[in-house]
């Protein structure tokens, strides 16, 4: 249980949120992850999934208002897949949020593509109209084989369908790509399959993360036994380059995470050339600077992301 208990304040808050939500008020309406089987992920392993009672959620909203007043301009709702809640219940929570924070400009949440596939467009529109504005969806890869290997629980077709339904309902859609999850040998299929899905969705945001091995996960075990070879920094850059070259989208491409190897940012398609130059420059430095190479390899030792 992740709770803030200080000076009479008892508040249950999400243990994880996207970097882009660093300044957001955090509100927890579920605990844990209802899927929780991805081979690369160590999040929520010690948290049993549950839906929080409405009474507790409202108490936290009231507590947050007492602490922050009307200051928050953005709110992130956790934990990992809030859309598993019944739409009418989610609507009640959002109405209560906006009643306390009428000036809030953005309310966001994680979501699974499979859950979005299972929701009707009317239910998604109900939640959007109640005030949930942006969804963060873990694509990781668009390659069907790699999706199976990492046990993501969705096919490329379901990834496309879920994200497209979210867009149709009016949400801003942020899709996450996990560079390096194809290992040293699977980077081409990773890049090309991912580009295929992204081109069909054309999300508002594409957010890149670089795979960092997490102990006590199935993919970590494969690394230790030698059946999975970590992608080198050069391979991660080649994968990114191949992906960017194949994208036919109007998305913002963001490397907004500490795990990433270079600041590759831009609006596609207009910034494509500059983004590719950033990658080529990094590859050139890697050829001639062993300390730069070592600094990137050391990012594999990151543990708290």
C-alpha positions as CSV (number, residue, x, y, z in Angstrom):
1,X,0.0,0.0,0.0
2,X,1.4,3.4,-1.0
3,X,0.0,6.0,1.5
4,X,0.8,9.5,2.6
5,X,0.2,9.7,6.3
6,X,1.4,13.0,7.8
7,X,0.0,15.5,10.2
8,X,-3.4,13.9,10.1
9,X,-3.4,13.4,6.3
10,X,-4.2,9.9,5.0
11,X,-3.9,9.7,1.2
12,X,-3.5,6.7,-1.0
13,X,-1.5,7.7,-4.1
14,X,-0.4,5.9,-7.3
15,X,3.2,4.6,-7.1
16,X,3.9,5.3,-10.8
17,X,3.1,8.0,-13.3
18,X,4.4,9.1,-16.7
19,X,7.3,11.7,-16.6
20,X,4.9,14.1,-18.4
21,X,2.7,14.0,-15.3
22,X,5.5,15.1,-12.9
23,X,3.5,18.3,-11.9
24,X,0.1,16.6,-11.8
25,X,-2.0,15.9,-8.8
26,X,-2.1,12.1,-8.5
27,X,-5.3,10.3,-7.7
28,X,-5.6,6.5,-7.2
29,X,-8.9,4.9,-8.2
30,X,-7.5,1.3,-8.8
31,X,-4.6,-0.5,-7.2
32,X,-2.1,-2.5,-9.2
33,X,-2.5,-3.9,-12.7
34,X,-5.3,-6.3,-13.9
35,X,-3.0,-7.9,-16.4
36,X,0.4,-7.8,-14.7
37,X,2.0,-10.5,-17.0
38,X,4.4,-8.5,-19.2
39,X,7.8,-10.2,-19.1
40,X,9.8,-6.9,-19.0
41,X,7.8,-5.2,-16.2
42,X,8.4,-5.2,-12.5
43,X,5.7,-2.7,-11.6
44,X,2.9,-3.6,-9.3
45,X,4.3,-7.1,-8.6
46,X,3.6,-6.7,-4.9
47,X,0.2,-5.1,-5.3
48,X,-3.0,-7.2,-5.6
49,X,-5.3,-5.6,-8.2
50,X,-8.4,-4.0,-6.8
51,X,-10.9,-1.3,-7.6
52,X,-11.0,1.2,-4.8
53,X,-14.4,2.0,-3.2
54,X,-16.0,5.2,-4.4
55,X,-16.2,6.5,-0.8
56,X,-12.4,6.2,-0.4
57,X,-11.8,7.9,-3.7
58,X,-14.0,10.9,-2.8
59,X,-12.3,11.1,0.5
60,X,-8.9,11.4,-1.3
61,X,-10.3,14.0,-3.6
62,X,-11.5,16.1,-0.6
63,X,-8.1,15.6,1.1
64,X,-6.3,16.7,-2.1
65,X,-8.4,19.8,-2.2
66,X,-7.7,20.6,1.4
67,X,-3.9,20.3,0.7
68,X,-3.7,22.0,-2.7
69,X,-6.8,24.1,-3.0
70,X,-7.4,25.1,-6.6
71,X,-3.8,25.0,-7.7
72,X,-3.6,21.8,-9.7
73,X,-3.9,22.3,-13.5
74,X,-3.4,18.6,-14.4
75,X,-4.4,15.4,-12.7
76,X,-3.1,11.8,-13.3
77,X,-5.4,8.9,-12.4
78,X,-3.8,5.6,-11.4
79,X,-3.0,2.8,-11.2
80,X,-2.3,1.0,-14.4
81,X,-5.7,0.7,-16.3
82,X,-8.4,2.9,-14.8
83,X,-10.8,2.1,-17.7
84,X,-11.6,-1.2,-16.1
85,X,-14.1,0.7,-13.9
86,X,-17.7,0.8,-14.9
87,X,-18.2,3.9,-17.1
88,X,-20.9,5.4,-14.9
89,X,-18.7,5.0,-11.9
90,X,-15.8,6.6,-13.7
91,X,-18.1,9.4,-14.7
92,X,-19.1,10.0,-11.1
93,X,-15.4,10.2,-10.0
94,X,-14.6,12.7,-12.8
95,X,-17.6,14.9,-12.0
96,X,-16.4,15.0,-8.4
97,X,-12.9,15.9,-9.5
98,X,-14.0,18.8,-11.6
99,X,-16.4,20.0,-8.8
100,X,-13.4,20.3,-6.5
101,X,-10.9,21.4,-9.2
102,X,-12.9,23.4,-11.8
103,X,-9.8,25.0,-13.3
104,X,-8.0,21.7,-14.1
105,X,-6.9,21.6,-17.8
106,X,-5.9,18.0,-18.3
107,X,-6.9,14.7,-16.7
108,X,-5.0,11.6,-17.8
109,X,-4.7,7.9,-17.2
110,X,-2.9,4.7,-18.3
111,X,-5.1,2.4,-20.4
112,X,-4.7,-1.0,-22.0
113,X,-5.5,-1.5,-25.7
114,X,-7.4,-4.7,-25.0
115,X,-9.6,-2.8,-22.5
116,X,-10.3,-0.1,-25.0
117,X,-11.3,-2.8,-27.6
118,X,-13.8,-4.2,-25.1
119,X,-15.4,-0.8,-24.4
120,X,-18.2,0.5,-26.5
121,X,-17.6,3.8,-28.3
122,X,-20.6,5.3,-26.4
123,X,-19.0,4.3,-23.0
124,X,-15.7,5.8,-24.1
125,X,-17.4,9.0,-25.1
126,X,-19.2,9.2,-21.8
127,X,-15.9,9.0,-19.9
128,X,-14.3,11.6,-22.3
129,X,-17.2,14.0,-22.0
130,X,-17.0,13.7,-18.2
131,X,-13.5,15.0,-18.4
132,X,-10.8,12.4,-19.0
133,X,-8.7,14.0,-21.7
134,X,-5.6,11.9,-22.4
135,X,-4.8,8.1,-22.4
136,X,-1.2,6.7,-22.0
137,X,-1.1,3.3,-23.8
138,X,1.8,0.9,-23.7
139,X,2.3,-0.4,-27.3
140,X,6.0,-1.4,-26.7
141,X,6.2,-3.0,-30.1
142,X,3.9,-3.6,-33.1
143,X,5.6,-6.8,-34.1
144,X,3.2,-9.8,-33.5
145,X,6.0,-12.2,-32.5
146,X,7.6,-9.8,-30.1
147,X,4.2,-8.9,-28.6
148,X,3.7,-12.7,-27.8
149,X,7.2,-13.0,-26.4
150,X,6.8,-10.2,-24.0
151,X,3.3,-11.4,-23.1
152,X,1.7,-8.0,-23.7
153,X,-1.7,-9.6,-24.0
154,X,-2.7,-7.9,-27.3
155,X,-2.1,-8.3,-31.0
156,X,-1.1,-5.6,-33.4
157,X,-4.7,-5.5,-34.6
158,X,-6.0,-5.0,-31.1
159,X,-3.4,-2.3,-30.5
160,X,-4.7,-0.5,-33.6
161,X,-8.3,-1.0,-32.8
162,X,-8.0,0.1,-29.1
163,X,-6.0,3.3,-29.9
164,X,-8.2,4.2,-32.8
165,X,-11.4,3.8,-30.7
166,X,-9.8,6.1,-28.1
167,X,-9.1,8.7,-30.8
168,X,-12.6,8.4,-32.2
169,X,-14.0,9.0,-28.7
170,X,-12.1,12.3,-28.5
171,X,-9.1,11.3,-26.3
172,X,-5.6,12.5,-26.9
173,X,-3.6,9.3,-27.4
174,X,0.0,8.8,-26.2
175,X,1.5,5.5,-27.3
176,X,4.7,4.1,-25.7
177,X,7.4,2.3,-27.6
178,X,10.0,0.2,-25.8
179,X,13.3,0.4,-27.7
180,X,15.5,-2.6,-27.2
181,X,12.8,-5.1,-26.3
182,X,13.6,-7.0,-29.5
183,X,17.1,-7.6,-28.2
184,X,20.2,-7.4,-30.4
185,X,18.7,-9.5,-33.2
186,X,15.1,-8.4,-33.3
187,X,15.5,-4.7,-33.8
188,X,14.4,-4.7,-37.5
189,X,11.2,-6.5,-37.0
190,X,10.6,-4.4,-33.9
191,X,11.0,-1.1,-35.8
192,X,9.0,-2.2,-38.9
193,X,6.1,-3.7,-37.0
194,X,5.9,-0.7,-34.7
195,X,5.9,1.7,-37.6
196,X,3.1,-0.3,-39.1
197,X,0.9,0.1,-36.0
198,X,1.8,3.7,-35.5
199,X,1.0,4.6,-39.1
200,X,-2.4,3.1,-38.8
201,X,-3.2,4.9,-35.5
202,X,-1.4,8.2,-36.0
203,X,-1.4,9.0,-32.3
204,X,-1.0,12.4,-30.9
205,X,2.2,11.4,-29.0
206,X,4.8,8.7,-29.6
207,X,6.9,8.3,-26.4
208,X,10.1,6.3,-26.5
209,X,11.5,4.3,-23.6
210,X,14.6,2.2,-23.7
211,X,14.4,-1.3,-22.2
212,X,16.1,-1.5,-18.8
213,X,16.4,-5.0,-17.3
214,X,14.3,-5.3,-14.1
215,X,15.3,-8.0,-11.7
216,X,12.7,-10.7,-10.8
217,X,11.0,-10.5,-14.2
218,X,10.9,-13.2,-16.9
219,X,12.9,-11.2,-19.3
220,X,15.6,-10.6,-16.7
221,X,15.7,-14.4,-16.2
222,X,16.2,-14.9,-19.9
223,X,19.1,-12.5,-19.9
224,X,20.8,-14.3,-17.0
225,X,20.4,-17.7,-18.7
226,X,21.7,-16.3,-22.0
227,X,18.6,-16.8,-24.1
228,X,18.1,-13.0,-24.6
229,X,20.9,-10.7,-25.8
230,X,20.5,-7.1,-24.7
231,X,20.5,-4.6,-27.6
232,X,23.7,-2.5,-27.7
233,X,23.4,1.3,-27.8
234,X,24.3,1.2,-31.5
235,X,21.4,-1.2,-32.1
236,X,18.9,0.9,-30.1
237,X,19.9,3.9,-32.2
238,X,19.6,1.9,-35.5
239,X,16.1,0.7,-34.4
240,X,15.0,4.3,-33.7
241,X,16.4,5.5,-37.0
242,X,14.6,2.8,-38.9
243,X,11.4,3.5,-37.1
244,X,11.5,7.3,-37.7
245,X,12.3,6.7,-41.4
246,X,9.2,4.6,-41.8
247,X,6.7,6.7,-39.8
248,X,3.9,8.4,-41.8
249,X,2.2,10.2,-39.0
250,X,1.5,13.7,-37.7
251,X,2.6,12.8,-34.2
252,X,4.8,14.4,-31.6
253,X,7.8,12.1,-31.1
254,X,9.2,12.4,-27.5
255,X,12.2,10.9,-25.7
256,X,11.1,12.1,-22.4
257,X,12.6,9.5,-20.1
258,X,15.9,9.0,-18.2
259,X,16.4,5.5,-19.9
260,X,16.8,7.0,-23.3
261,X,20.2,7.4,-25.0
262,X,19.8,10.7,-26.9
263,X,17.3,13.6,-26.9
264,X,15.4,12.7,-30.1
265,X,12.4,15.0,-30.2
266,X,10.2,16.4,-33.0
267,X,7.0,16.9,-34.8
268,X,6.5,14.5,-37.7
269,X,7.0,14.7,-40.6
270,X,8.5,18.1,-40.6
271,X,11.3,17.4,-38.0
272,X,12.2,14.0,-39.4
273,X,15.5,15.1,-40.9
274,X,16.7,16.8,-37.8
275,X,15.7,13.8,-35.6
276,X,17.7,11.5,-37.9
277,X,20.7,13.8,-37.7
278,X,20.6,13.6,-33.9
279,X,20.8,9.8,-34.1
280,X,23.6,9.8,-36.7
281,X,25.6,12.2,-34.5
282,X,25.2,9.9,-31.5
283,X,26.3,6.9,-33.6
284,X,29.3,8.8,-34.8
285,X,30.3,9.7,-31.2
286,X,29.9,6.1,-30.2
287,X,32.5,5.0,-32.8
288,X,35.2,7.3,-31.4
289,X,34.3,7.7,-27.7
290,X,34.4,4.7,-25.5
291,X,33.4,6.7,-22.4
292,X,30.2,7.7,-24.2
293,X,29.5,4.1,-25.0
294,X,30.1,3.1,-21.4
295,X,27.8,5.8,-20.1
296,X,25.0,4.5,-22.2
297,X,25.6,0.9,-21.2
298,X,25.5,2.0,-17.6
299,X,21.9,3.1,-18.1
300,X,21.0,-0.7,-17.9
301,X,21.7,-0.4,-14.2
302,X,18.8,2.0,-13.6
303,X,16.4,0.5,-11.2
304,X,13.8,3.1,-10.2
305,X,12.1,4.4,-13.4
